[in-house]
């Protein structure tokens, strides 16, 4: 049941700390501060390229994985939604491998991509939440997210658990390829193991996000902006808002704004910015400032360090706990999901069963 929660989605949002803890402890050893992955179906040191494919939110988790794997493991990654990948007829490298991501393990397009990849001689690893699913069975190996059953149609805890697994895979693959040292592995592991308690801190700040939701619920259109590994989280924020509140939302790479979407900016369009301090902060902040200069209402998620500079032009600044750049996509996913939830509640929509959507899309 929902316990004392109004919706399954709310209950599942509040399971983030537990689910992240369970998933991370499955693949990280807190004692040795090392990654502890099941045997991969490919040799990470020998594989020439990786294909990542999935649908919807699961694809966005894969997209964050691409940023992490390319960065930490220096392994080229191709990422595409399964419904495009399967018809693109992409050349697949000999000795190549793929990672498919799915909560249900039954999504028809992702299953079709799996079969195509196997026919193309790729070794396939799936990241799934349902151990007895078709995808887990047909892949060469499966890594499980430890999210438990997810009832709300809009993915929440399964998404962040997918991110947690992708993070562990990126460290492990980076280590195997010699681009992550033992010291780096320990540092990254320690940082990830703090994510569950930071997630709890964010959930405790619900009131701030509810106040932001009141503003967002009045809008007809909303933009989400992020750079680097926060770009897929901007896409996730927009997807979740569309799905459950039926408000039109778009996610963009912050640097792409000036190439078109900035034409949409006026005082009626809230701009939700994901802008943690770190190497990409200055560039993102300057994109936001451009939007603010055109009347855009900037609502920024950042951390204590980013809050100062952003509050010079942003209408609202929410300072999340300060974490290393590596963990920021996981932590920023939580408030954007929470925001979508509160906006949907204000709009009075059917949060757990949004119109036209099914939990598992088993038709192509
Ligand atoms: C978004 C959402 C969907 C799913 C997508 C893939 O909130 O839930 O976009 O992520 O349908 O489903 P799975 O992960 O079961 O393959």
Boltz pocket constraint, residues with backbone or C-beta under 6 A from the ligand:
constraints:
  - pocket:
      binder: B
      contacts: [[A, 55], [A, 56], [A, 57], [A, 58], [A, 59], [A, 101], [A, 102], [A, 103], [A, 104], [A, 105], [A, 106], [A, 107], [A, 110], [A, 153], [A, 154], [A, 155], [A, 156], [A, 239], [A, 240], [A, 243], [A, 358], [A, 359], [A, 360], [A, 361]]
      max_distance: 6.0
